[in-house]
Amino acid sequence: MNKLKSICVFCGSSEGNDNEIISEAFLLGEKLAQREITLVYGAAKIGVMGQVAKGALKHKGEVIGIIPEFLKLKEVVHQGLGELVTTKNMHERKMKMQELSDGFITLPGGFGTLEELFEIITWSQLGLHQKPIGLLNTGGFYDDLLELLENMVKRGFLKMENYELLLVDNDIDRLLEKMREFKPVQVPKWLKPDRT
């Protein structure tokens, strides 16, 4: 069983137009706080990001926000966080998120959210980390993406064991359970980074 003391959440800085997504984001923050799991996220007080933080903070959860210097605007950064980490750039931000987290959950979002998801799952595929990666498929938001990934497997561009690195559910409790039970696949020797 994985000890999930901290989870990084990737999600939109926009709220979109689906109230179910907003409600689920708040609920995820609440459930992380209730389980004493630290929320690591992009530090914004707006959008889906802001809702996750609001849910965690309302229920006395620990929240760490990580934001690059160029995005650190007073109207965007959440001022009530337990800890705010400022990085030089986006790449350093993602490295810090990975470093501080025992697992990752992706909620609905746009290009930035997908970029974060695919980078962290690629790092897993390459053996750079062995942490569970969850996708909360609220209201079937990611159905089309999952269909595309299945097509990648069918057409030989994605191995099934790498496809299965992505843990998917539309229920928060079930997703967290899958993440706790996650067992990383063995990475081929030629892909393992040289630790010497």
GILIN-V251631 format. One record per backbone hydrogen bond with DSSP energy under -1.0 kcal/mol. NH is the residue of the N-H (numbers start at 1). CO is the residue of the C=O. E is the energy in kcal/mol with one decimal. If there is no record, write none. Layout:
# GILIN-V251631
nh:NH co:CO e:E
nh:NH co:CO e:E
This chain:
# GILIN-V251631
nh:2 co:180 e:-3.5
nh:5 co:3 e:-1.3
nh:7 co:38 e:-2.7
nh:8 co:103 e:-2.7
nh:9 co:40 e:-2.6
nh:10 co:105 e:-2.5
nh:12 co:108 e:-2.1
nh:22 co:18 e:-1.3
nh:23 co:19 e:-2.5
nh:24 co:20 e:-2.4
nh:25 co:21 e:-2.1
nh:26 co:22 e:-2.1
nh:27 co:23 e:-2.4
nh:28 co:24 e:-2.5
nh:29 co:25 e:-2.0
nh:30 co:26 e:-2.2
nh:31 co:27 e:-2.8
nh:32 co:28 e:-2.5
nh:33 co:29 e:-2.1
nh:34 co:30 e:-2.4
nh:35 co:31 e:-1.6
nh:36 co:33 e:-1.6
nh:37 co:32 e:-3.1
nh:38 co:5 e:-3.0
nh:39 co:62 e:-2.7
nh:40 co:7 e:-2.6
nh:41 co:64 e:-2.3
nh:45 co:76 e:-2.9
nh:48 co:14 e:-1.6
nh:49 co:12 e:-2.1
nh:50 co:46 e:-2.1
nh:51 co:47 e:-1.4
nh:52 co:48 e:-2.1
nh:53 co:49 e:-2.1
nh:54 co:50 e:-2.4
nh:55 co:51 e:-2.4
nh:56 co:52 e:-2.1
nh:57 co:53 e:-3.1
nh:58 co:54 e:-2.4
nh:60 co:57 e:-1.7
nh:61 co:56 e:-3.0
nh:64 co:39 e:-3.3
nh:65 co:83 e:-2.7
nh:66 co:41 e:-2.4
nh:67 co:85 e:-2.6
nh:69 co:87 e:-2.6
nh:71 co:68 e:-1.7
nh:72 co:69 e:-1.4
nh:73 co:71 e:-2.4
nh:76 co:73 e:-1.8
nh:77 co:73 e:-2.6
nh:78 co:43 e:-3.0
nh:83 co:63 e:-1.5
nh:85 co:65 e:-3.2
nh:87 co:67 e:-2.1
nh:93 co:89 e:-1.7
nh:94 co:90 e:-2.2
nh:95 co:91 e:-2.1
nh:96 co:92 e:-2.3
nh:97 co:93 e:-2.4
nh:98 co:94 e:-2.3
nh:99 co:95 e:-2.2
nh:100 co:96 e:-2.2
nh:102 co:6 e:-2.6
nh:104 co:132 e:-2.1
nh:105 co:8 e:-2.6
nh:106 co:134 e:-2.3
nh:107 co:10 e:-2.9
nh:114 co:110 e:-2.2
nh:115 co:111 e:-2.6
nh:116 co:112 e:-2.1
nh:117 co:113 e:-2.4
nh:118 co:114 e:-2.9
nh:119 co:115 e:-2.1
nh:120 co:116 e:-2.3
nh:121 co:117 e:-2.1
nh:122 co:118 e:-1.8
nh:123 co:119 e:-2.3
nh:124 co:120 e:-1.4
nh:125 co:121 e:-2.4
nh:126 co:122 e:-2.1
nh:127 co:124 e:-1.6
nh:128 co:123 e:-2.9
nh:134 co:104 e:-3.8
nh:135 co:167 e:-3.0
nh:136 co:106 e:-2.4
nh:137 co:169 e:-2.4
nh:138 co:136 e:-1.7
nh:140 co:137 e:-1.8
nh:141 co:138 e:-1.9
nh:143 co:140 e:-2.0
nh:146 co:142 e:-2.5
nh:147 co:143 e:-2.0
nh:148 co:144 e:-1.9
nh:149 co:145 e:-2.4
nh:150 co:146 e:-2.3
nh:151 co:147 e:-1.9
nh:152 co:148 e:-1.9
nh:153 co:149 e:-1.8
nh:154 co:150 e:-2.5
nh:155 co:151 e:-2.2
nh:156 co:153 e:-1.5
nh:157 co:152 e:-2.7
nh:158 co:152 e:-1.2
nh:163 co:159 e:-2.3
nh:164 co:160 e:-2.3
nh:165 co:162 e:-1.2
nh:166 co:163 e:-1.5
nh:167 co:133 e:-3.0
nh:169 co:135 e:-2.0
nh:175 co:171 e:-2.4
nh:176 co:172 e:-2.6
nh:177 co:173 e:-1.9
nh:178 co:174 e:-2.4
nh:179 co:175 e:-2.2
nh:180 co:176 e:-2.0
nh:181 co:177 e:-2.0
nh:191 co:188 e:-2.0
